[in-house]
Amino acid sequence: MTGYKLGFFPKDVVTAYISYPYSDDPPRRTREVAAIASKIVLGTEARVATIVPHYVFDMMLINFIEQGNWLFVIDWELAVIEQCDLFVLGCKLDYEVSPGMVWEAGFARRIGKPVLTPDEVVEAYKP
C-alpha cells in the first residue's frame, strides 16, 4: 500500500470527479469547468482535489475517438469515477446538452458515490 489513491493523491485528500458538458464547445467548456474546479479547490483549501476529464479529452479525441474507439474513453471515465470519493455535477443534468453527464451520474449513483453540486462540496469540506 502506497498511502496514495489514484496513484498520486494523499489518502487524506478527498478526490472529486467533475462532470460537465464538453463536446458542444470543448475550449469554452474546458474554461468553464476549470473555473468550477478552482472554486472547489480554493473553497476547501485543497482538501478536495478535482479530477477534470476535459484536460485529457483532447488527447483521447486524437488517439481514440477519431479511430472510433469510444469504448476506451467510456471505460476510462467510469474507472476514474469509481476511484474518486465524490462525483460533482458541474451543472444541471440535461440529456440534450450532455448525454455523457447523464450516463456518468447514473453510474456514480449506481456504485454509491455521493453526487453533489460544487457549492455542496465547498460547504461540506470548507475549513
C-alpha positions in Angstrom: 0.0 0.0 0.0 1.5 3.3 -1.1 -0.5 5.7 1.0 -1.9 7.3 -2.1 -5.0 6.9 -4.2 -5.4 7.4 -8.0 -1.6 6.9 -7.9 -0.7 10.3 -6.5 -3.2 11.9 -4.1 -2.5 11.5 -0.4 -5.2 9.4 1.2 -6.5 12.3 3.4 -7.3 14.4 0.3 -10.9 13.9 -1.0 -11.0 13.3 -4.7 -13.9 14.7 -6.8 -14.7 13.8 -10.4 -16.3 16.9 -12.0 -18.8 16.0 -14.7 -19.6 18.9 -17.2 -20.5 19.2 -20.9 -17.7 19.0 -23.4 -18.5 18.1 -27.0 -20.6 21.1 -28.0 -17.7 23.5 -27.5 -14.6 21.9 -26.0 -12.5 25.1 -25.5 -15.3 27.0 -23.8 -16.5 24.0 -21.7 -12.9 23.4 -20.5 -12.6 27.0 -19.4 -15.9 26.8 -17.6 -15.1 23.5 -15.8 -11.7 24.9 -14.8 -13.4 27.7 -13.0 -15.6 25.2 -11.2 -12.6 23.1 -10.2 -10.7 26.2 -9.0 -13.8 27.2 -6.9 -13.8 23.8 -5.2 -10.0 23.7 -4.6 -9.8 27.2 -3.3 -13.1 27.0 -1.2 -11.9 23.8 0.5 -8.2 25.0 0.9 -7.2 22.0 -1.2 -8.9 19.5 1.0 -10.6 18.4 -2.2 -8.6 17.5 -5.3 -10.6 17.8 -8.5 -10.4 15.4 -11.4 -11.4 17.2 -14.6 -11.7 14.8 -17.6 -11.7 17.7 -20.0 -7.9 18.1 -19.5 -7.3 14.7 -21.0 -10.1 14.6 -23.5 -8.2 16.3 -26.3 -5.6 13.6 -26.2 -8.4 11.0 -26.3 -10.0 12.7 -29.2 -6.9 12.4 -31.3 -5.8 8.9 -30.2 -9.1 7.1 -29.6 -12.3 8.8 -30.6 -11.1 9.7 -34.1 -10.3 6.0 -34.5 -13.8 5.1 -33.4 -12.8 3.7 -30.0 -15.4 5.3 -27.8 -15.5 2.3 -25.5 -12.0 3.0 -24.3 -13.0 6.6 -23.4 -16.1 5.4 -21.6 -14.1 2.7 -19.7 -11.6 5.3 -18.7 -14.2 7.7 -17.4 -16.0 5.0 -15.4 -12.8 3.7 -13.9 -11.8 7.2 -12.7 -15.3 7.8 -11.3 -15.1 4.5 -9.4 -11.8 5.6 -7.8 -12.9 9.1 -6.8 -14.5 9.8 -3.4 -17.2 12.2 -4.8 -19.0 12.9 -8.1 -19.7 16.5 -8.8 -22.4 17.7 -11.2 -20.9 20.9 -12.7 -24.3 21.9 -14.0 -27.9 20.6 -14.1 -28.3 17.3 -15.9 -29.9 17.6 -19.3 -29.6 14.8 -21.8 -30.0 17.2 -24.7 -26.9 19.2 -23.5 -24.7 16.3 -22.4 -25.8 12.7 -22.6 -22.3 11.8 -21.2 -23.1 13.6 -17.9 -26.3 11.7 -17.5 -24.5 8.4 -18.1 -21.7 9.3 -15.7 -24.1 10.5 -13.0 -26.2 7.3 -13.3 -23.0 5.2 -12.9 -21.9 7.2 -9.9 -25.2 6.8 -8.2 -25.3 3.1 -9.0 -22.0 2.4 -7.3 -22.9 4.6 -4.3 -20.8 7.7 -4.9 -22.1 10.9 -3.3 -23.4 13.1 -6.1 -23.0 16.8 -5.1 -23.0 20.3 -6.7 -19.9 22.4 -6.5 -21.5 24.5 -3.7 -22.3 21.4 -1.7 -18.7 20.2 -1.9 -17.3 23.6 -0.8 -19.9 23.7 2.1 -19.1 20.1 3.2 -15.3 20.5 3.1 -14.6 24.1 3.9 -12.1 24.8 6.6 
